[in-house]
Amino acid sequence: MTPMEAVVATDRKLAAVLTYLRTALGNNASAVTPEEAKALRDKWQDIKVPVTRAKLEELEEASRK
């Protein structure tokens, strides 16, 4: 199995994976662009451990302030 780091090594590859996840289950979401993938990668670059839903909500709330 390919390591996840190789799958999402570039912003283009990460965008493709995120787009697949957003549309695979019949969702009608738009495609993720490489620029959006880069923004997400930059936002989360310092997080090196698994993140709980509660932590995601906390971080999202903090980003709105």
C-alpha positions in Angstrom: 0.0 0.0 0.0 1.3 3.5 -0.9 2.1 5.6 2.2 -0.4 8.5 2.6 2.5 11.0 2.4 3.1 9.9 -1.2 -0.6 10.2 -2.1 -0.9 13.8 -1.0 2.7 14.9 -1.7 1.6 17.8 -3.9 -1.3 20.3 -3.7 -2.7 18.9 -6.9 -2.8 15.3 -5.5 -4.2 16.5 -2.2 -6.9 18.4 -4.1 -7.8 15.3 -6.1 -8.1 13.2 -2.9 -10.3 15.8 -1.2 -12.4 16.2 -4.3 -12.9 12.4 -4.4 -13.9 12.4 -0.7 -16.3 15.3 -1.2 -18.1 13.6 -4.1 -17.7 9.8 -3.6 -20.9 9.3 -1.6 -23.2 11.1 -3.9 -22.6 14.6 -2.4 -22.9 17.4 -4.8 -19.8 19.3 -3.7 -17.6 21.3 -5.9 -14.1 20.2 -6.7 -11.2 21.3 -4.5 -8.6 23.3 -6.3 -4.9 23.0 -5.7 -4.9 26.5 -4.3 -7.6 25.5 -1.7 -5.5 22.4 -0.9 -2.5 24.6 -0.3 -4.4 26.8 2.0 -5.6 23.8 4.0 -2.1 22.4 4.1 -0.7 25.7 5.3 -3.5 26.0 8.0 -2.8 22.6 9.4 1.0 22.3 8.9 1.8 22.4 12.6 -0.7 19.7 13.6 1.2 16.4 13.8 -1.2 14.3 15.8 -4.8 13.0 15.2 -7.4 15.7 15.8 -10.7 15.1 17.5 -14.0 16.5 16.4 -14.1 18.7 19.5 -10.6 20.1 18.6 -11.7 20.8 15.0 -14.7 22.7 16.3 -12.5 24.6 18.7 -10.0 25.6 16.0 -12.8 26.5 13.6 -14.4 28.7 16.3 -11.1 30.4 17.0 -10.6 31.1 13.3 -13.9 33.0 13.1 -12.8 35.5 15.8 
